[in-house]
Amino acid sequence: MNEASFTGFFRTLVTIIVVWWVVRFLVKAYIVWNATQKSRSTFHQTKPDPRVKGEVRIERLDKSDPRSPGYQGPVEDADYEEVK
């Protein structure tokens, strides 16, 4: 039967730790690179808003469709009471 040596165990443990650090570094570098690529592409695609400064615009969303992003379900307004 083969006996496990301390140096072999230590070498394996160090190898696993180094590989883990390298993989973590590569994943983080890829995430940063991907985020910068997306921000560059969206930065150049934005168009300036043609509205005059101070102009107010109300955009209505279809709130009756449950798949729409602004859908809140059946909403009922409540009266305001000031508590003294």
C-alpha positions in Angstrom: 0.0 0.0 0.0 1.3 3.5 -0.8 1.7 6.0 1.9 0.7 9.6 1.4 3.6 12.0 2.0 3.2 15.4 3.6 5.1 17.1 0.8 2.8 15.6 -1.8 -0.3 16.7 0.1 1.2 20.2 0.6 2.1 20.5 -3.1 -1.4 19.4 -4.1 -3.0 21.8 -1.7 -0.8 24.7 -3.0 -1.6 23.8 -6.6 -5.3 23.8 -5.9 -5.1 27.2 -4.2 -3.0 28.7 -7.0 -5.4 27.4 -9.7 -8.4 28.8 -7.7 -6.7 32.3 -7.5 -5.9 32.2 -11.2 -9.5 31.3 -12.1 -10.9 34.0 -9.8 -8.6 36.6 -11.4 -9.6 35.6 -14.9 -13.3 35.6 -14.1 -13.0 39.1 -12.5 -11.0 40.4 -15.4 -13.6 39.0 -17.9 -16.4 40.7 -16.0 -14.6 44.0 -16.0 -13.7 43.7 -19.6 -17.3 42.8 -20.5 -18.7 45.7 -18.5 -16.4 48.2 -20.2 -17.3 46.8 -23.7 -21.0 47.2 -22.9 -20.6 50.7 -21.5 -18.7 51.8 -24.5 -21.2 50.5 -26.9 -24.2 52.0 -25.0 -22.3 55.3 -24.5 -21.9 55.9 -28.2 -25.5 54.9 -29.0 -27.2 57.4 -26.7 -28.8 60.3 -28.3 -29.1 63.7 -26.6 -32.6 64.5 -25.4 -34.1 67.1 -27.8 -36.3 68.7 -25.1 -35.6 72.2 -23.8 -34.3 72.4 -20.3 -37.2 72.5 -17.8 -39.7 71.0 -20.2 -41.9 68.3 -18.6 -43.1 65.2 -20.5 -45.5 62.6 -19.2 -45.2 59.2 -20.8 -48.1 56.9 -20.3 -47.5 53.2 -20.1 -50.2 50.6 -20.7 -50.7 49.6 -17.0 -53.5 47.2 -17.7 -51.2 44.5 -19.2 -49.7 42.3 -16.5 -46.6 41.8 -18.7 -45.8 45.6 -18.9 -43.0 46.8 -16.6 -45.1 49.4 -14.8 -48.0 47.0 -13.9 -48.9 47.2 -10.2 -52.1 45.2 -10.1 -55.4 46.7 -8.8 -54.3 49.9 -7.1 -56.6 52.1 -5.0 -55.7 55.6 -3.9 -56.1 56.4 -0.3 -57.1 59.8 1.2 -54.4 61.8 2.9 -54.9 62.5 6.6 -52.5 64.6 8.6 -51.6 63.2 12.0 -50.9 65.7 14.7 
